[in-house]
Amino acid sequence: MDEAKLNDFMGKLVSDMGAAALLANVILGEELGLYRAMADSQPITPEALASKTGCNARLLREWLSAHAAAGYMEHLDGQFRLPEEQALALAIEDSPVYVAGGAVVIAALFHDKDKLVAAMRGNGALAWGDHHPCMFSGTERFFRPGYRAHLVAEWLPALEGVVDKLEAGAKVADVGCGHGASTVIMAQAFPASSFVGFDYHAPSISTATQRAQEGGVEDRATFVKGTAKDYPGNDYDLICYFDCLHDMGDPVGAARHAYQSLKPDGTVLLVEPYANDQLDDNITPLGRLFYAASTFICTPNSLSQEVGLGLGAQAGEKRLHDVFTEAGFTHFRRATQTPFNLILEARK
């Protein structure tokens, strides 16, 4: 045994355990409004923060100290400060890098641990709708900032001729729409077009309908319960899959249905988690996050459905290309990318 390797691993393990424990504190701070109370980046004592938030001062001191030890906050003479860079990620929900709400997804993994134990010892299946409710709200809040920042400004313009169609008046399907964040954003940007979101999870459809009303786009964004292989229509200009195709049991069947549902000159916008094609090239902090989440969410959901292909969240561009080629598409390319996403275009 190499004692140096053992010590290095123990150091890494302790670091990861600390990160997991701190993330629980992040979830706590987000729910209690602690980050929002510190969003002005001014130094504050635990007692003053307690007065602002109605929380226990002694527990706040411990919570603040954990953040200081992790480098999430600054500490000087008994006062704590949330720097503006951290505030963008933890306190300001309209920020393109806001992630605190999405940390709730991680809470769902722990809530669902016993369900994953059963899946591991059984057929591997855990359907999306069987997760803890915080999974659904956390997923919306995790992805929405990125959609706000990139979808209209970068992703749609990267597709050939799509923005012109949307401005003139196009028909768009958002498949696997969840709570409808992507659908509402597109509908707000392109008032001449009509949008319909499809999802097989009925509670998500109800929430998405409410989001359209709140966003003032209920006249052009509607939401209907349906699967990726049976939604109606054969004249779509654009069909979108936002971070969902890899979760499906039969992604080839879904892509084949999209092929049949598009106009001859229609386009598929496929947004997927960033991944290289080989495991060894995904051994990164981002790959660690996506593989770990995929173990609990994406792959079990796929295994719960017919075919159960189990692409997983790190499928990579080549496997996705093969899915669309098998479905009949002849044009497939990477339109653009972010550090977190692959943005892919498919056409007949």
Buried (B, 14 or more C-beta within 10 A) or exposed (E): EEEEEEEEEEEEEEEEEEEEEBBBBBBBBBBBBBBBBBBEBEBBBBEBBBEEBEBEBEEBBEBBBBBBEBEBBBBEEEBBBBEEEBBBBBBBBEBEEBBBBBBBBBBBBEBBEEBBEEBEEEEBBBBBBBBBEBBBBBBBBBBBBBBBBBBBEBBBEBBEEBBEBBEEEBBBBBBBBBBBBBBBBBBBBBEEBBBBBBBBBEEBBEBBBBBBEEBEBBEBBBBBEBBBBEBEEEEBBBBBBBBBBBBBBBBBBBBBBBBEBBBEEBBBBBBBBBBBBEEEEBEEEBBEBBBEBBBBBBBBBBBBBEEBBBBBBBBBBEBBBEBBBEBBBEEBEBBBBBEBBBBBBBBB
